[in-house]
């Protein structure tokens, strides 16, 4: 019975090691973050004048206040008030909204 356990542990260890990523040259280089084309062209939202946390004023008309809870400074979020409406269902198409960066 011990031989079965050793064989099972050996197979599990080999499967675990084969799943772990390893660089070809032996170095521990980090994978670079993806580059977003035109990142610097995305307008920056503005902080609310009352200083409430997690609230940003959209740079697009009608300049709504957007709740950005859960996002960090510099993240890109969409303004749902600029999204187009699907005429068949009267729902917002969120992937058509304009984007802004969080200050």
VENTA-V212938 format. One line per field, one symbol per residue. phi: phi as a letter, one per 30 degrees, with the letter a starting at -180 (. if undefined). psi: psi as a letter, one per 20 degrees, with the letter a starting at -180 (. if undefined). burial: + if it has 24 or more other ideal C-beta (glycine too) atoms within 12 Angstrom, else -. A space follows every 50 residues. Layout:
phi = ???
psi = ???
burial = ???
This chain:
phi = .ddddddddddddddddddddbddcidcddddddccdieddddcdcdddd iddibbcddcddhddcdcdjccdjdcbccddcddcdddchcdcddcddcb cdd
psi = hhhggggghgggghhghhhpppqhjirlqqpqqqpopkgiipqprqqqhi jpqkpqpqiqqklqppokpiqrpiqprqohijqqpohhikqqnhjjqqqq qp.
burial = ------------------------------------------+-+----- -----+++++-----+-+-------+++++-+---------------+++ ++-
